[in-house]
Amino acid sequence: HLIFLIKFSLFLGFKPSSATDFIEQVSNPSFYMSIKNLLLLEDLLSANYETYLKLQGSTRIKLLTDLLEYYQCHIDIGKINSIDVLHELLHN
């Protein structure tokens, strides 16, 4: 789903060219991404659907949250509650 979101952003017209470009396009001044996640994002940007990246669940959720915030900066999708609901179901 992470690779899909990145690939889909190309068709929507706002795919970042690099992790730095990604950070620059997020309009939230309090947005923070760790160096580890920036490097993983670089890997995701060059990945295809057959690419397997072993990620811890917490890392995957953080990247998903960051990608959704990136989408929210470009299109009016509002807050996506299903991620929080899914997290609650899986961890409680």
C-alpha positions as protocol buffer text, in pm:
chain_id: "A"
residue {
  index: 1
  type: HIS
  ca { x: 0 y: 0 z: 0 }
}
residue {
  index: 2
  type: LEU
  ca { x: 293 y: 238 z: 58 }
}
residue {
  index: 3
  type: ILE
  ca { x: 431 y: 183 z: -291 }
}
residue {
  index: 4
  type: PHE
  ca { x: 81 y: 218 z: -435 }
}
residue {
  index: 5
  type: LEU
  ca { x: 32 y: 557 z: -265 }
}
residue {
  index: 6
  type: ILE
  ca { x: 361 y: 682 z: -403 }
}
residue {
  index: 7
  type: LYS
  ca { x: 292 y: 554 z: -755 }
}
residue {
  index: 8
  type: PHE
  ca { x: -65 y: 688 z: -745 }
}
residue {
  index: 9
  type: SER
  ca { x: 58 y: 1037 z: -655 }
}
residue {
  index: 10
  type: LEU
  ca { x: 227 y: 1048 z: -997 }
}
residue {
  index: 11
  type: PHE
  ca { x: -112 y: 1011 z: -1167 }
}
residue {
  index: 12
  type: LEU
  ca { x: -256 y: 1280 z: -942 }
}
residue {
  index: 13
  type: GLY
  ca { x: 26 y: 1514 z: -1042 }
}
residue {
  index: 14
  type: PHE
  ca { x: 228 y: 1554 z: -723 }
}
residue {
  index: 15
  type: LYS
  ca { x: 471 y: 1262 z: -691 }
}
residue {
  index: 16
  type: PRO
  ca { x: 784 y: 1373 z: -506 }
}
residue {
  index: 17
  type: SER
  ca { x: 1110 y: 1329 z: -695 }
}
residue {
  index: 18
  type: SER
  ca { x: 1307 y: 1262 z: -374 }
}
residue {
  index: 19
  type: ALA
  ca { x: 1265 y: 1243 z: 2 }
}
residue {
  index: 20
  type: THR
  ca { x: 1386 y: 1604 z: 23 }
}
residue {
  index: 21
  type: ASP
  ca { x: 1119 y: 1707 z: -228 }
}
residue {
  index: 22
  type: PHE
  ca { x: 862 y: 1519 z: -17 }
}
residue {
  index: 23
  type: ILE
  ca { x: 961 y: 1713 z: 298 }
}
residue {
  index: 24
  type: GLU
  ca { x: 955 y: 2047 z: 115 }
}
residue {
  index: 25
  type: GLN
  ca { x: 602 y: 1984 z: -14 }
}
residue {
  index: 26
  type: VAL
  ca { x: 449 y: 1910 z: 327 }
}
residue {
  index: 27
  type: SER
  ca { x: 306 y: 2240 z: 448 }
}
residue {
  index: 28
  type: ASN
  ca { x: 283 y: 2144 z: 816 }
}
residue {
  index: 29
  type: PRO
  ca { x: 564 y: 2329 z: 1001 }
}
residue {
  index: 30
  type: SER
  ca { x: 567 y: 2068 z: 1279 }
}
residue {
  index: 31
  type: PHE
  ca { x: 611 y: 1780 z: 1032 }
}
residue {
  index: 32
  type: TYR
  ca { x: 912 y: 1564 z: 1119 }
}
residue {
  index: 33
  type: MET
  ca { x: 1056 y: 1257 z: 953 }
}
residue {
  index: 34
  type: SER
  ca { x: 1348 y: 1063 z: 1100 }
}
residue {
  index: 35
  type: ILE
  ca { x: 1659 y: 1002 z: 891 }
}
residue {
  index: 36
  type: LYS
  ca { x: 1577 y: 630 z: 896 }
}
residue {
  index: 37
  type: ASN
  ca { x: 1233 y: 698 z: 747 }
}
residue {
  index: 38
  type: LEU
  ca { x: 1376 y: 944 z: 494 }
}
residue {
  index: 39
  type: LEU
  ca { x: 1608 y: 670 z: 370 }
}
residue {
  index: 40
  type: LEU
  ca { x: 1318 y: 423 z: 357 }
}
residue {
  index: 41
  type: LEU
  ca { x: 1114 y: 680 z: 164 }
}
residue {
  index: 42
  type: GLU
  ca { x: 1398 y: 707 z: -90 }
}
residue {
  index: 43
  type: ASP
  ca { x: 1381 y: 328 z: -129 }
}
residue {
  index: 44
  type: LEU
  ca { x: 1003 y: 344 z: -172 }
}
residue {
  index: 45
  type: LEU
  ca { x: 1029 y: 618 z: -434 }
}
residue {
  index: 46
  type: SER
  ca { x: 1244 y: 393 z: -652 }
}
residue {
  index: 47
  type: ALA
  ca { x: 1059 y: 70 z: -571 }
}
residue {
  index: 48
  type: ASN
  ca { x: 821 y: -121 z: -793 }
}
residue {
  index: 49
  type: TYR
  ca { x: 534 y: -346 z: -689 }
}
residue {
  index: 50
  type: GLU
  ca { x: 760 y: -652 z: -680 }
}
residue {
  index: 51
  type: THR
  ca { x: 1000 y: -485 z: -437 }
}
residue {
  index: 52
  type: TYR
  ca { x: 996 y: -632 z: -88 }
}
residue {
  index: 53
  type: LEU
  ca { x: 1099 y: -398 z: 191 }
}
residue {
  index: 54
  type: LYS
  ca { x: 1097 y: -554 z: 535 }
}
residue {
  index: 55
  type: LEU
  ca { x: 952 y: -293 z: 767 }
}
residue {
  index: 56
  type: GLN
  ca { x: 848 y: -307 z: 1131 }
}
residue {
  index: 57
  type: GLY
  ca { x: 480 y: -240 z: 1189 }
}
residue {
  index: 58
  type: SER
  ca { x: 546 y: 88 z: 1368 }
}
residue {
  index: 59
  type: THR
  ca { x: 768 y: 209 z: 1083 }
}
residue {
  index: 60
  type: ARG
  ca { x: 506 y: 110 z: 825 }
}
residue {
  index: 61
  type: ILE
  ca { x: 235 y: 299 z: 1017 }
}
residue {
  index: 62
  type: LYS
  ca { x: 454 y: 610 z: 1051 }
}
residue {
  index: 63
  type: LEU
  ca { x: 534 y: 607 z: 678 }
}
residue {
  index: 64
  type: LEU
  ca { x: 166 y: 559 z: 596 }
}
residue {
  index: 65
  type: THR
  ca { x: 73 y: 849 z: 823 }
}
residue {
  index: 66
  type: ASP
  ca { x: 339 y: 1068 z: 659 }
}
residue {
  index: 67
  type: LEU
  ca { x: 219 y: 974 z: 309 }
}
residue {
  index: 68
  type: LEU
  ca { x: -141 y: 1052 z: 401 }
}
residue {
  index: 69
  type: GLU
  ca { x: -35 y: 1391 z: 538 }
}
residue {
  index: 70
  type: TYR
  ca { x: 148 y: 1450 z: 209 }
}
residue {
  index: 71
  type: TYR
  ca { x: -173 y: 1367 z: 20 }
}
residue {
  index: 72
  type: GLN
  ca { x: -370 y: 1603 z: 246 }
}
residue {
  index: 73
  type: CYS
  ca { x: -134 y: 1886 z: 150 }
}
residue {
  index: 74
  type: HIS
  ca { x: -219 y: 1833 z: -218 }
}
residue {
  index: 75
  type: ILE
  ca { x: -583 y: 1727 z: -227 }
}
residue {
  index: 76
  type: ASP
  ca { x: -876 y: 1793 z: 2 }
}
residue {
  index: 77
  type: ILE
  ca { x: -929 y: 1447 z: 150 }
}
residue {
  index: 78
  type: GLY
  ca { x: -978 y: 1547 z: 512 }
}
residue {
  index: 79
  type: LYS
  ca { x: -875 y: 1321 z: 796 }
}
residue {
  index: 80
  type: ILE
  ca { x: -876 y: 951 z: 720 }
}
residue {
  index: 81
  type: ASN
  ca { x: -1012 y: 776 z: 1029 }
}
residue {
  index: 82
  type: SER
  ca { x: -986 y: 421 z: 901 }
}
residue {
  index: 83
  type: ILE
  ca { x: -613 y: 410 z: 983 }
}
residue {
  index: 84
  type: ASP
  ca { x: -682 y: 487 z: 1351 }
}
residue {
  index: 85
  type: VAL
  ca { x: -968 y: 235 z: 1359 }
}
residue {
  index: 86
  type: LEU
  ca { x: -752 y: -36 z: 1202 }
}
residue {
  index: 87
  type: HIS
  ca { x: -472 y: 38 z: 1449 }
}
residue {
  index: 88
  type: GLU
  ca { x: -714 y: 8 z: 1742 }
}
residue {
  index: 89
  type: LEU
  ca { x: -852 y: -322 z: 1613 }
}
residue {
  index: 90
  type: LEU
  ca { x: -509 y: -475 z: 1564 }
}
residue {
  index: 91
  type: HIS
  ca { x: -352 y: -356 z: 1889 }
}
residue {
  index: 92
  type: ASN
  ca { x: -635 y: -393 z: 2143 }
}
